[in-house]
Amino acid sequence: MADPRKTELADVADIWLNLWPGSNVALLNGMMQAIIKEGLENKAFIAQRTENFDELNKADYPPEMVSKITRVPAEKIVEAALLYARAAKAMIIYGLGITHHTTGTDGVMSLGNLALLTGNIGRRSTGVMPMRGQSNVQGACDMGALPNMYLGYQPISDSEVRTKFEKAWGLSLPQKPGLTSCEMIETMQQGKIKGLYILGEDPCQTDPDTDKVRRSLESLDFLVVQELFLTETTNYADVVLPAASFAECNGTFTSGERRIQRVRKAIAPLCGKENWQTICLIAQAMGYPMSYSNPAEIMDEISSLAPIFGGVSFKRLEGNGLQWPCPTPGHPGTEIMYTEKFSRPNGLAKFNQVDHKPSAEQPDDRYPLILTTGRRREHYDSGSMTRRCQGILQVWPEEKIEISPMDAQELDIIDGEEVVVRSRRGKVKVKVRVTDKSPRGVAFMAFHYQDALTNLLTNPALDPIAKTPEYKVCAICVEKIPQEAKEVVRK
């Protein structure tokens, strides 16, 4: 288990690699070099099913150098590498600690390199599996909730694909990719986006550099937010539309193993409409005749337009569902991907050697600590739902910044004390939790609480390819609140 923090998984792991935030690529390169040095790479797999291995083999990441970057002992790096390489079957499971960096894409490619190096892909109980940040993120991406893809990962840049969708939908479609959500925030401030429709997101709490997000939303001529509950973002909306929860809708969820599963509503939607019905009514009001009788019709349209879903229908999703690709009505679905060839034109996987790059923001004398952010096990995303559960609030009634005992001693701060946390973008007032879960020099906060908006602090610097923000590395300082200021507050 590789994680800067000592989470519960560290207690059950054979090896805990407590790496420095932002050093993922260096760690993985070091592990790969250790595997190659011991001759444990899967030579047959590399020769038959990959290309560009020579580039990977040229990388120079000896364990001693990697240890200086990651702060993980060199012998632990080698031990972890050999444990993985010698396993008959090994799987890599990763979370947002890989992707929430300006080097997030490099990190994911490095994980792919590691799996290819050992042949741990295309077989049962192997592979590289992302743990997505929210339920049905996989399904949303599958359905084209990406700025450069139509549903089923069909590129907007492909004229034949675009023509197919134009014919099916009866309109002309843009030839250029759109913007990611973070790019939209930037473009709003430039006056290039005048109106926005947000469904089930709370960027004023979950996006980095919250003050910038607020300014961007305020610059809009018109903002519509469709939500279950009022949130930080609904404060900026011109219109708030009611949303229906998963328990009030018929449809599908898709799991991380690409399994499409039926979701059946338990109760009628309290707001009167399922979400797809609301979207259709908005489209009709804007002049486009979007109309369906039920979600099964929507799935039929999906299967007619996306080859990987060609054999999917609501009728076939009874029981355990189907794993895509499922190209034809009689196809059983695909349990294991890449068993014989990869999706590139020549069928080979390509090694993409990448080098370690430092995070966009580094600590200095003014901001000497690194803040890394994440979630509490008991909470979900912005907390707009889970903060309404009294049982959860008994466990986590408020947010606290977690710092190491050594940092607390140096700052003369005690457990439970209220402090001010500052970054180059903003500040928050929050209580301290002194814990050995955080290593020296690293602090941790979640973003579930409205009275401690962690993302006022975080850095909006983006991965240049995926455009994902660097939530996991932000330079901060932690300041004591003077006693006289506390007295004023009490009075």
Protein Blocks (a to p, Z undefined) as FASTA:
>chain_A
ZZfbacfklmmpmbdcdddehilmmmmmmmmmmmmmnopacfklmmmmgghklmmmmpcc
dfklmmmmnopafklmmmmmmmmmmpmbdcddddfklmmccklmmmmmmmmmmmmmnopg
hiahiajddddfbehklmmmmnopafkbcehhiafklmklmmmmmmmnopacdfbdcddf
klmmmmmmnopafbdcdehiafklmpghkllmmmmmmmpmbdcdddfbdcfklmmpfbdc
ddddfklcgcddddfkopacddddfbdcfklpafklmmmmmmmmnopacddfbfklmmmm
mmmmmmklmmgcfklmghjbpadddfbfklgbjfbghklbcfbfnlpacdddddddddfb
dcdfklmcccdddddfkbghjlmmmmmpmklmmmmmbccddddfklmmmnopaehiacdd
ddfkbccdddddddfkbcghiacddfkbfklcfklmmccbdcfklopacfkbccdddddd
dfklmmmmmZZ
